[in-house]
Each structure stands twice: as structure tokens, then as C-alpha cells.
């Protein structure tokens, strides 16, 4: 997509003159640009995204959710005396008042205020970064604990249904659309051996063992902005999948990113292991922020949730590989397979360290 089209879309959000746009790298789903716009006191930057309608066929519902969530979070922060500008996303409405616009080619776009002096990281930078990431995601969950009815829209059907994820993998394996199953026999075996683990989280929700909450559902390490000067975890990003779910999903998904130093598509599987020091700081930050929210049954399942969500992530990458890379954006051949292998290696490492991880969670839960 050329810059001129992005700049033309910017005029649907801003009365000032767009001064240029640059593509922001990262992210599996949407196209993201940084747009500079003239303003009376100087130029300002905004994040502008083209939504992937193949993944989110109802972008209007996505944006209705995001508008409700960001308004609520900002209100909670302001009521507590905190500065909301750097601790919560702010949607820029289109000039017609909607939280998105549709361009001349039928594509849906949105815009956010850009938070200066902060950045995100694809790999955990150390214990402090792990703590701040855990605290930021935990704070986000806690701030949404009293989101008023009605429930948010389900933006991707059965997204948080971990048992359904195994079913999707099984169907992709049977179809073998890209003719790749012959290459992944070991990965298929490892997945099948852990079918019960894959269903753990959604089964607990169906039984009523854990409460249904408004959850983020995409708590990867680069979805938290870190202040360049202070190192504080500021703002949670990527709110497309914020919808009814469970705290366990958020914690489990966060662990696979924040307690491991391997890149998501690392070719060196020896790096795909849990760093217990990072896990401790991550868990401590998250529990510090959620101590008034969680019930004991949630705390007791946190470590198992980490294994479950890591396995589910591996299943999702393996499913997409079998389907011919139709969902996740890839930049090289076999990238989804490499992503799958990292997750499965991490599951096996978590299994060997489960008791040590449980003790860490119990210790900090008691302290919290």
C-alpha cells in the first residue's frame, strides 16, 4: 500500500494537514502506520491501522468494544487521580463521529493518539521489564473488573475456547490443504498427547470453576508500552480481542512471552525454556495488580493456564501452517512451523518446572 492512500485516509480523521506516513513493523494481523498531522501548536503523531476484515469480519463491533473499553479505563484512571494520557489508548473519532472510517475501496481504518517517549519490545528485556509487563496487564484486567453491562461483543467466535482450538487443529490436519502434514509428524504427535491439556481452560469456565471476566486475550510482551525514561509499563495495546473470557487466559498467554527469552519464531529451540527469575517477576507484577480481583480457584490454576495457552498457541501456529499460512502474517517460509516448534518446546519445559512455578505463584499470592 502506498503512502498517498494512507495520507488520504488520514484526512477522514483529522482537520489538520497530513504531513506524511511511515509503516510500522510488527504485528501479525493489521497494517499499521504512523501518521504526522499539522496542529496549531505544532505537528502531532497518530497511529493509523487498516483492519484485517478476513480476521475481523465485523470491524464495527470491534471498534464498539474498543471505544467502550478505552472510555471505561480512562475514566477509572482519572477517578483515581492518575494521568490517563499515557496509561490508556485514546481512539480518534473520524470526522463523521464514528470510531472508524471506511475508505473508497471498502477498507476499514481506525486511528489512535500516539504515545510519545515509549516503545514496546518483542522479547523480554530483563526482570524489571517482566514485572512492569505483568503489572500493566494485571492493572488492565482489574480496571475492567467493573465494566458495566451489556457484555462486549465476541469479536472472533470461540477465540478463547481452548478446546475448540484443538478441534480446529484436528480439522486442518484432516483437510491438509497445503499438503504439509507429512512434514510435521512429531509436532502432530506432541499435540495429540496433550489434548486434555488443550481443553483445560475452557472446560473450567464451562463448569463454573472460574468466573467469566472481561479479558484481553492477546497478552504478548509487545502489547505493553514501556516508558523510555522510567521503564514503567504504561499502556496496554491491541484491544481487538478484549471480550468476555477469563483471567487465566490472560495470565497463561502472558507467561509464554514474558517468561521466555526466545523469540516467537526462534530457530534455536534450546532457548525455548522458562526463565524462573523472569516468571517470578512477571507473576509478582500481575498478582500485585490483581490482588483485589482474583478468587483462590483462579490463583490455583495459573501455572496450568500457562501450559494450556502455550500449547494452544502452538496449535494455532500449526493449524495455520497446515492451512497454508492463511491467518498469521509471515515474512519467510515455514515461519508458522518455527513458531509452533518454539511453543511446543516451551510446553515441555514448563512441564518439567511446574512445581517450582506453582511455589512462586503461591508465595506472591500470599504476599499480595
C-alpha positions in Angstrom: 0.0 0.0 0.0 1.4 3.4 -0.9 1.8 6.4 1.4 -0.6 8.5 -0.6 -3.5 6.2 0.2 -2.7 6.3 3.9 -2.4 10.0 3.9 -5.8 10.3 2.1 -7.4 8.2 4.8 -5.9 10.4 7.5 -8.0 13.3 6.2 -11.1 11.4 7.3 -9.9 11.6 10.9 -8.1 15.0 11.1 -8.8 18.6 10.1 -5.1 19.3 10.1 -2.9 18.6 7.0 -1.3 15.2 7.0 2.5 15.7 6.7 3.4 12.1 5.9 3.2 8.5 7.0 5.6 5.7 7.7 4.9 1.9 8.0 5.3 0.5 11.5 6.7 -3.1 11.5 5.4 -5.9 13.7 2.0 -7.4 14.3 0.5 -10.5 12.6 -2.9 -9.1 11.6 -3.2 -5.4 10.6 -1.3 -2.9 8.6 -0.1 -0.1 10.9 1.2 3.3 10.0 2.5 6.3 12.0 0.9 9.5 10.6 2.1 13.0 11.3 -0.5 15.7 11.1 -0.2 19.5 11.4 -1.7 21.2 14.5 -1.9 24.8 15.9 0.8 24.1 18.4 3.0 22.0 16.0 2.6 18.6 14.4 1.2 15.6 16.2 1.6 11.8 15.5 -1.2 9.3 15.3 -1.3 5.5 14.9 -3.4 4.6 11.9 -4.4 1.0 11.2 -6.2 -0.8 8.4 -8.2 -3.6 10.0 -7.9 -7.1 8.5 -11.5 -7.9 7.7 -10.6 -11.5 6.9 -9.8 -11.9 10.6 -12.4 -9.4 12.0 -15.4 -9.6 9.6 -17.4 -7.1 11.9 -15.0 -4.2 12.4 -17.9 -2.1 13.7 -18.3 -4.5 16.7 -14.5 -4.5 17.3 -14.5 -0.7 17.4 -17.6 -0.5 19.6 -15.8 -2.8 22.1 -12.7 -0.7 21.9 -14.5 2.6 22.4 -16.3 1.2 25.5 -13.1 -0.3 27.0 -10.9 2.7 26.4 -13.5 5.1 27.7 -14.0 3.0 30.9 -10.3 2.5 31.5 -9.6 6.2 31.1 -12.5 7.1 33.4 -11.2 4.7 36.1 -7.7 6.1 35.9 -8.9 9.7 36.1 -11.2 9.0 39.0 -8.2 7.5 40.9 -6.1 10.6 40.2 -3.9 9.1 37.5 -2.9 10.6 34.2 -4.8 8.8 31.6 -3.0 10.2 28.5 0.0 7.8 28.8 -1.7 4.9 30.5 -4.6 4.2 28.2 -5.3 4.2 24.5 -7.4 7.0 23.1 -9.5 6.4 20.0 -9.5 9.3 17.5 -13.0 9.5 16.0 -13.5 10.0 12.3 -14.9 13.4 11.3 -18.3 11.8 11.0 -18.2 10.9 14.7 -17.7 7.1 14.3 -14.7 5.4 15.9 -13.6 4.2 12.4 -13.9 5.1 8.8 -14.4 3.1 5.6 -12.3 4.3 2.6 -13.2 4.4 -1.1 -12.1 0.8 -1.5 -14.2 -0.5 1.3 -11.4 -1.0 3.8 -11.9 -0.1 7.5 -9.5 2.1 9.2 -9.0 3.5 12.8 -6.7 6.0 14.5 -5.2 6.3 18.0 -3.3 9.1 19.7 0.4 8.2 19.6 2.1 7.9 23.0 5.4 9.7 22.7 8.5 8.6 24.6 7.6 4.9 24.9 8.1 1.7 23.0 7.3 -2.0 23.1 9.7 -5.0 22.9 9.2 -8.3 21.2 11.4 -10.1 23.7 11.6 -9.6 27.5 14.5 -7.3 28.4 15.0 -8.4 32.0 13.4 -8.8 35.4 12.2 -5.2 35.6 10.6 -5.4 32.2 8.9 -8.6 33.1 7.5 -7.1 36.3 6.2 -4.0 34.6 4.6 -6.1 31.8 2.8 -8.3 34.3 1.7 -5.3 36.3 0.4 -3.5 33.2 -1.7 -6.4 32.0 -2.9 -7.1 35.6 -3.9 -3.5 36.0 -5.8 -3.5 32.7 -7.8 -6.6 33.8 -8.5 -5.1 37.2 -9.7 -1.8 35.7 -12.2 -3.7 33.6 -13.5 -5.6 36.5 -16.5 -3.3 36.8 -17.2 -2.7 33.2 -21.0 -2.2 33.1 -23.4 -4.4 31.1 -24.0 -5.3 28.4 -21.2 -7.8 27.7 -18.7 -6.9 25.0 -19.1 -8.5 21.6 -17.3 -11.7 20.8 -15.1 -10.3 18.0 -13.7 -13.7 16.9 -16.0 -16.7 17.5 -14.7 -19.2 20.1 -11.4 -17.4 20.2 -10.9 -18.2 23.9 -12.3 -21.7 23.7 -9.2 -23.7 24.1 -10.9 -27.0 23.4 -12.2 -25.6 20.1 -8.6 -24.7 19.2 -7.8 -28.4 19.3 -10.8 -29.2 17.2 -9.7 -26.6 14.6 -6.2 -28.2 14.5 -7.8 -31.7 14.0 -9.9 -30.4 11.1 -6.9 -28.7 9.5 -4.9 -32.0 9.8 -7.7 -34.0 8.2 -8.0 -31.5 5.3 -4.3 -30.9 4.9 -5.0 -28.2 2.3 -1.3 -27.3 1.7 -0.1 -30.9 1.7 2.2 -30.2 4.6 1.1 -32.8 7.2 3.8 -35.2 6.1 6.4 -32.7 7.4 5.1 -32.3 10.9 4.6 -35.8 12.3 6.5 -35.1 15.5 4.5 -31.9 16.1 1.2 -33.7 15.5 2.2 -36.4 18.0 3.1 -33.9 20.7 -0.2 -32.1 20.2 -2.3 -35.2 20.3 -0.6 -36.4 23.5 -1.8 -33.2 25.2 -5.4 -32.9 24.0 -6.7 -32.9 27.6 -4.4 -30.0 28.5 -5.7 -28.0 25.5 -9.2 -28.2 26.8 -8.3 -27.3 30.4 -9.2 -23.7 30.4 -12.5 -23.7 28.5 -13.6 -26.7 30.5 -13.0 -24.8 33.8 -15.1 -21.9 32.5 -18.0 -24.2 31.4 -18.0 -25.9 34.8 -18.1 -22.6 36.5 -14.9 -23.3 38.4 -13.6 -19.8 37.5 -15.5 -16.6 36.9 -16.2 -15.1 33.5 -14.4 -11.7 33.2 -13.6 -9.1 30.6 -10.2 -10.2 29.4 -7.6 -9.0 26.9 -6.9 -12.4 25.2 -3.6 -11.3 23.5 -1.2 -10.6 26.3 2.1 -10.9 24.4 5.1 -8.9 25.6 5.0 -6.3 22.8 1.4 -5.3 23.7 2.7 -3.2 26.6 4.3 0.2 26.0 7.3 0.9 28.3 8.3 4.4 29.2 11.7 5.3 27.7 12.9 7.2 30.8 11.4 5.4 33.8 10.9 1.8 32.5 7.3 1.9 33.7 4.7 -0.3 32.0 2.4 2.4 30.7 -0.3 1.3 28.3 -1.8 -1.9 27.1 -2.2 -2.2 23.3 -4.0 -4.3 20.7 -7.6 -4.4 22.1 -9.2 -6.2 19.2 -9.9 -9.4 21.3 -10.9 -7.7 24.5 -14.2 -9.6 25.2 -15.7 -11.9 27.8 -13.3 -14.5 29.0 -11.1 -15.5 31.9 -8.2 -14.1 33.8 -6.5 -17.4 33.3 -6.3 -16.8 29.6 -4.5 -13.5 30.0 -2.0 -14.9 32.6 -1.3 -18.0 30.6 -0.8 -16.2 27.3 1.4 -13.6 29.0 3.7 -16.3 30.5 4.7 -17.8 27.2 6.0 -14.5 26.1 7.2 -12.8 29.2 9.0 -15.7 31.0 10.9 -16.9 27.9 13.9 -15.2 26.2 13.4 -16.9 22.9 11.8 -15.0 20.0 8.4 -16.3 18.9 9.9 -17.8 15.8 13.4 -18.6 17.2 15.3 -21.3 15.3 17.3 -22.2 18.4 14.9 -24.3 20.4 17.3 -24.6 23.3 16.3 -21.0 24.1 12.6 -22.0 24.4 12.6 -22.5 28.1 11.0 -20.9 31.1 13.4 -18.5 32.9 12.2 -18.8 36.6 13.5 -15.4 37.5 11.5 -13.7 34.8 8.5 -15.8 35.6 8.7 -14.7 39.2 8.8 -11.0 38.3 6.1 -11.4 35.8 3.8 -13.2 38.2 4.6 -10.8 41.0 3.6 -7.8 38.9 0.4 -9.4 37.7 -0.6 -10.5 41.2 0.3 -7.1 42.7 -2.2 -5.6 40.3 -5.0 -8.2 40.6 -4.8 -8.9 44.3 -8.3 -7.4 44.9 -9.9 -9.2 41.9 -8.9 -12.8 41.8 -10.5 -15.7 43.6 -8.5 -18.6 45.0 -9.6 -21.0 42.3 -8.1 -18.7 39.7 -4.8 -18.4 41.5 -4.5 -22.2 41.9 -4.8 -22.7 38.1 -2.4 -20.0 36.9 0.6 -22.3 36.2 -1.6 -24.9 34.4 -3.1 -22.0 32.4 0.5 -21.1 31.3 1.0 -24.6 29.9 -2.5 -24.6 28.3 -2.2 -21.3 26.5 1.3 -22.1 25.3 0.1 -25.4 23.8 -2.9 -23.6 22.3 -0.6 -21.0 20.7 1.4 -23.9 19.2 -1.8 -25.5 17.9 -2.8 -22.2 16.3 0.5 -21.8 14.5 0.4 -25.5 13.5 -3.1 -25.1 12.2 -2.2 -22.1 10.1 0.8 -23.9 8.7 -1.4 -26.9 7.7 -3.9 -24.4 6.1 -1.1 -22.8 4.0 -0.4 -19.7 6.2 -3.9 -18.1 5.8 -4.2 -16.3 9.2 -0.9 -15.1 10.7 1.3 -12.8 8.7 4.6 -14.5 7.7 7.8 -13.0 6.3 9.6 -16.1 5.4 8.9 -19.8 4.5 8.0 -22.1 7.4 7.7 -19.2 9.9 4.5 -20.6 11.3 6.1 -24.0 11.7 9.0 -22.4 13.6 6.6 -20.5 15.8 4.8 -23.8 16.5 8.0 -25.6 17.4 9.0 -22.9 19.9 5.7 -23.2 21.7 5.8 -27.0 21.9 9.3 -26.9 23.2 8.2 -24.4 25.8 5.3 -26.6 26.9 7.7 -29.4 27.6 10.0 -27.2 29.6 7.0 -25.9 31.6 6.0 -29.5 32.4 9.5 -30.0 34.0 9.3 -26.8 36.0 5.7 -26.9 37.0 6.2 -27.3 40.8 8.8 -24.5 41.0 6.4 -22.3 39.1 3.5 -23.2 41.5 5.6 -22.3 44.5 6.4 -18.9 43.1 2.7 -18.1 42.4 1.7 -19.3 45.9 4.4 -17.2 47.6 3.5 -14.0 45.8 -0.3 -14.6 46.1 0.1 -14.9 49.9 2.2 -11.7 49.9 -0.4 -9.9 47.7 
